[in-house]
Amino acid sequence: MCTYETAHVPLATSSAKGASGWFRLEQATVYLDHPVDAPHDHSLNVDFRRGAQRVAVELDPAGARELAVTILTMLDAAPVGLLKGIARDG
């Protein structure tokens, strides 16, 4: 069963590396759906885009959760002042 829930995250000051090299990103689209390539019934899919340029990621649910925790852990571990303008919880 698919939820059809999709989140869009603006990423105007971020970059990705695709088949043609580095490019600026406009947004990430995140959704839970059937993967195209990953060997799972469902995956957390993230599409990083700028116009027609795209980098797609299909993560197994456990890996997606671990990645999310790790990203937050790394941001929270950064020295105060290093990430200007980034709010911290806790």
N, C-alpha and C positions, 0 to 999 in steps of 0.2 A: 504494500500500500504506500502510495506517495502522498506527501503532505501538500505539495505545490507551494510551500512557503519558501520565499526567496528574500534574501537580504542583500541590499546594495550598499557598499561602503565607498565613499569618495577617497581617492588616493592620488590627488593632483601633484603631490611632491614626492612621489615614489617612482621606482624604476623596476623593470623586469628584463630578463635576458631571454629572448626567443631565438628561433632559427636564424633570423637575420641580424642578431646582435641585440644590444641594449636599446630600450625605448622607455619613454615616460609613460606612466600609467594614468588612467582616468578614474577607474573604479575596479573594485572586486565584487563579484557576485558569488554569494554563498548559498548553497541549497543541498538538501538531502534527497537523493534520487538514485535511480539505477545507474551504475557506472557504464561507460562505454568500453573501457579496457580493464579496469581493476577486477580481480576475481572474487567479487562479493555480490550479494543480492542487492545491497544498498551501500552507498558511500557518501561521505561528505565531500561535495564537489565545490571547488573554488576556481572561478575563472577570473584571471587578472587581465584587464583589457585596456586598450586605447584604440578606438575605432576598430579597424579590422584586425589589428595585431592582438594576439591572445596567447596566454599561457594557461593551460588547464591542469588542475591537480585533482585527483580522485583519491581520497584518504579513507582507509578502513575506520570505522567508528572509534575503536580503541586508540588507534594512532592519532586520530583527529583530536581526541580529548587530551592525550598526552602532549601533543604539540601545543594546544591551547594553554595548558598549565605551564609548559616550559616557556612559552612566549611571555606570559605574565610574570613568571619567576625571574626571567632575565631582565625585564623592564623594571621590576621592583628592586632588583639587586644593583641597578646602576647607581653610581654615586650621585648624591643630591646635587642638582645643578647641571648635570651632564645632559639630561634630556629636558631642555627648557620648554615650558609650556605643556608638559605632560602631567596630568593629574595622577596621583597615586591614591589607591584605596588602602586604608589601614595605615 
